[in-house]
């Protein structure tokens, strides 16, 4: 019922002010093409090829003893490396692929989701740091605080949780080698990259609607407890669509702009969370638990940046 009401509200809003929201959607598509796609697509292709060819499993094999101690599945080392390097939503997609190929069970996938779903360093350093804030130093601080928050909470949750169990769904290497790996990996990566763009376009437009109809006021009031109105407004928009929120925070120029950007890129906002959950729910991961952990990681990143900036 709630989804039906939201969809009807979006349709009515577009019909009421088509020029406003078609322009917002066009802005989002340009933002995706200029900032997100270049940092996302090459990593998706490379990750898909490593996983589908079996190379990822071979790379992880020497670290099997470490996985056992951390109660993580055997594919964890390469999954963590790829997740931390590739960023949203490629990290979540990698976990879904490992689950699909039988390399981990739902318990292991959940543990990996808390560690591997990170914002890519290329996006943080190039797009947010150098591009939006015009500072390589800010990009470096964002990367350090973001990774510290994600790894700290993710590793703790992995250690206190139950051990991942082997799965009987593993696809044999012969079947994988007989498949047209190049075609499957490129097609899957194109589909995933376009899906990410669609998510960004929809939620960017949704954030404009929420702004126009004052739906962001409660969140703005909370942010205004410690910062100015312009910064609070930018952060509130970022709760729906993270990339646009970070750009607005950079323009606001507040002392809290960088810490709040850290919170947004780590928690992800609704757009990134929905992108990730579209993959993670296929692996049986609890949506509410995942969202709660990402918010905790976002708060921790905010606190770290507040201390070092």
C-alpha positions in Angstrom: 0.0 0.0 0.0 2.8 2.4 0.9 4.7 1.7 -2.3 1.4 2.3 -4.3 0.9 5.6 -2.6 4.5 6.7 -3.3 4.3 5.7 -7.0 1.0 7.6 -7.4 2.4 10.6 -5.7 5.5 10.6 -8.0 3.3 10.3 -11.1 1.0 13.2 -10.0 4.1 15.4 -9.2 5.6 14.7 -12.6 2.3 15.5 -14.3 2.0 18.7 -12.3 5.5 20.0 -12.9 7.0 18.1 -15.8 9.5 20.7 -16.7 11.0 20.7 -13.2 11.3 16.9 -12.7 12.4 16.1 -16.3 15.2 18.6 -15.8 16.1 17.0 -12.4 16.2 13.6 -14.0 18.4 14.9 -16.8 20.8 16.3 -14.1 20.9 12.9 -12.5 21.7 11.1 -15.7 24.6 13.6 -16.4 25.8 13.1 -12.8 25.8 9.3 -13.3 27.6 9.5 -16.7 30.3 11.9 -15.6 30.9 10.8 -12.0 29.6 7.3 -11.4 29.9 5.3 -14.6 33.7 5.9 -15.2 34.5 4.8 -11.7 32.0 1.8 -11.7 31.9 0.0 -15.0 35.5 -1.1 -15.4 35.6 -2.5 -11.9 32.3 -4.4 -12.5 33.7 -6.1 -15.6 37.0 -7.0 -14.0 35.3 -8.3 -10.8 32.9 -10.4 -12.9 35.7 -12.0 -14.9 37.7 -12.8 -11.8 34.7 -14.5 -10.1 33.3 -16.3 -13.1 36.7 -17.7 -14.3 37.5 -19.1 -10.9 40.6 -16.8 -10.5 39.1 -15.1 -7.5 38.8 -18.4 -5.6 42.4 -19.3 -6.5 43.7 -15.9 -5.2 41.7 -16.4 -1.9 43.0 -20.0 -1.3 46.3 -19.1 0.4 44.4 -17.0 3.0 42.1 -19.8 4.0 43.5 -20.0 7.5 42.7 -16.3 8.1 39.1 -16.8 6.9 38.7 -19.6 9.4 39.9 -17.5 12.3 37.6 -14.6 11.3 34.7 -17.0 10.8 34.4 -15.9 7.1 33.8 -18.0 4.0 36.9 -19.0 1.9 36.1 -16.4 -0.8 36.3 -13.6 1.7 39.9 -12.2 0.9 39.3 -11.5 -2.7 35.6 -10.5 -2.1 36.8 -7.9 0.5 39.5 -6.6 -1.8 37.2 -6.3 -4.8 34.4 -4.7 -2.7 36.7 -2.1 -1.1 38.2 -1.2 -4.5 35.1 -1.3 -6.7 32.5 0.5 -4.5 28.7 0.8 -4.7 26.9 -1.3 -5.9 29.6 -3.6 -7.3 30.6 -4.9 -3.9 27.0 -6.1 -3.3 26.8 -7.6 -6.8 30.1 -9.5 -6.1 28.6 -11.0 -3.0 25.5 -12.1 -4.9 27.7 -13.7 -7.5 29.7 -15.6 -4.9 26.4 -16.8 -3.4 25.1 -17.7 -6.8 28.2 -19.7 -7.7 28.0 -21.6 -4.3 31.1 -20.0 -2.8 29.3 -18.9 0.4 26.0 -19.5 2.3 23.6 -16.8 3.5 25.4 -16.4 6.8 28.8 -15.8 5.1 27.2 -13.5 2.6 25.7 -11.4 5.4 29.2 -11.1 7.1 30.7 -10.1 3.8 28.0 -7.5 3.2 29.0 -5.6 6.3 32.6 -5.4 5.1 32.5 -5.4 1.3 29.8 -2.8 0.7 32.0 0.2 0.6 32.3 3.4 -1.4 35.1 3.0 -4.0 38.4 5.0 -3.5 38.2 6.3 -7.1 34.8 7.9 -6.4 35.9 9.2 -3.0 39.2 10.7 -4.1 38.4 11.7 -7.7 34.7 12.6 -7.6 34.0 13.8 -4.1 37.5 14.9 -2.9 39.1 16.5 -6.0 35.9 17.1 -8.0 33.3 18.4 -5.5 35.5 19.7 -2.6 38.5 20.6 -4.9 40.9 19.0 -2.4 42.9 15.8 -2.7 43.6 16.0 1.0 39.8 15.9 1.8 39.5 12.9 -0.6 42.3 11.1 1.3 40.6 11.8 4.7 37.3 10.5 3.4 38.9 7.3 2.2 40.7 6.7 5.5 37.7 7.5 7.7 35.3 5.5 5.5 37.5 2.4 5.4 38.2 2.5 9.1 34.4 2.7 9.9 33.5 -0.1 7.5 36.3 -2.5 8.4 36.1 -1.9 12.2 32.4 -2.7 12.5 32.4 -5.4 9.8 35.3 -7.4 11.3 33.8 -7.2 14.8 30.4 -8.4 13.5 32.2 -11.2 11.6 34.1 -12.3 14.7 31.1 -12.4 17.1 28.8 -14.1 14.6 28.4 -17.8 13.8 30.8 -19.5 11.4 29.9 -19.7 7.8 28.9 -23.2 6.6 29.9 -24.8 3.3 27.3 -24.9 0.6 26.3 -27.7 -1.8 25.4 -25.3 -4.7 28.9 -24.9 -6.0 29.2 -24.9 -9.8 32.1 -27.0 -11.1 35.0 -25.4 -12.9 34.2 -27.3 -16.1 30.7 -25.8 -16.4 32.1 -22.3 -15.8 34.8 -22.7 -18.4 32.4 -23.9 -21.0 30.2 -20.8 -20.6 30.8 -17.7 -22.7 32.4 -15.9 -19.8 33.3 -12.7 -21.7 29.8 -12.2 -23.1 28.1 -13.0 -19.7 30.4 -10.8 -17.7 30.2 -7.8 -20.0 26.5 -8.0 -20.5 26.0 -8.4 -16.7 28.2 -5.4 -16.0 26.4 -3.3 -18.6 23.0 -4.2 -17.1 24.3 -3.5 -13.6 25.8 -0.1 -14.5 22.6 0.9 -16.3 20.5 -0.2 -13.3 22.7 1.9 -11.1 22.0 4.9 -13.4 18.3 4.3 -13.2 18.4 4.2 -9.4 20.3 7.5 -9.3 17.9 9.2 -11.8 14.8 8.0 -9.9 16.0 8.9 -6.4 17.6 12.2 -7.5 14.3 13.2 -9.0 12.6 11.9 -5.8 14.8 14.1 -3.7 13.8 17.1 -5.7 10.1 16.3 -5.1 10.8 15.8 -1.4 12.4 19.2 -1.4 9.6 20.9 -3.2 6.9 19.5 -0.9 8.9 20.1 2.3 9.2 16.4 3.1 12.8 16.9 4.2 12.0 19.3 6.9 12.1 16.8 9.8 15.6 15.6 8.7 16.7 19.2 8.2 15.6 20.2 11.7 17.8 17.4 13.1 20.9 18.5 11.2 20.2 22.1 12.1 20.8 21.2 15.7 24.6 21.5 15.0 25.0 23.2 11.6 23.6 25.9 9.4 20.4 25.7 7.2 22.2 25.3 3.8 24.3 22.4 5.1 21.4 20.8 6.8 19.3 21.0 3.6 22.2 19.5 1.6 22.6 16.6 4.0 18.8 16.0 4.1 18.8 15.7 0.3 21.8 13.3 0.5 19.7 10.9 2.7 17.7 10.2 -0.5 20.5 10.4 -3.2 24.0 10.5 -1.9 26.0 11.8 -4.9 23.8 15.0 -5.2 23.9 15.4 -1.5 27.7 15.4 -1.4 27.9 17.9 -4.2 25.5 20.2 -2.3 27.5 19.8 0.9 30.7 20.9 -1.0 28.9 24.0 -2.2 27.7 24.8 1.3 31.3 25.1 2.6 30.4 24.4 6.2 32.9 23.0 8.8 30.4 20.0 9.0 30.3 19.5 5.2 33.1 16.9 5.1 32.0 14.9 8.1 28.4 14.9 6.8 29.7 13.8 3.4 31.5 11.0 5.1 28.2 10.0 6.8 26.4 10.0 3.4 29.0 8.0 1.4 29.2 5.4 4.2 25.6 4.9 5.0 24.8 5.4 1.3 21.4 7.1 1.4 18.2 5.5 0.1 19.4 5.3 -3.5 22.6 3.3 -2.7 20.9 1.1 0.0 18.1 0.1 -2.5 20.8 -0.7 -5.1 22.7 -2.9 -2.8 19.6 -4.6 -1.4 18.5 -5.5 -4.9 21.5 -7.8 -5.0 21.9 -8.8 -1.3 18.3 -10.0 -0.7 19.0 -12.7 -3.3 21.6 -14.1 -0.9 19.1 -14.1 2.0 20.4 -11.1 3.8 18.1 -9.4 6.3 17.4 -5.9 4.9 16.7 -4.1 8.3 19.9 -5.5 9.8 22.0 -4.4 6.9 20.5 -0.9 6.9 21.1 -0.6 10.6 24.7 -1.6 10.3 25.3 0.9 7.4 23.8 3.7 9.5 26.2 2.8 12.4 29.1 2.8 10.0 28.0 6.2 8.7 27.9 7.7 12.2 31.3 6.3 13.0 32.8 7.8 9.8 31.2 11.1 10.7 32.8 11.0 14.2 36.2 10.2 12.7 36.1 13.0 10.2 34.9 15.4 12.8 38.0 14.6 14.8 40.5 14.8 12.0 39.1 17.7 9.9 
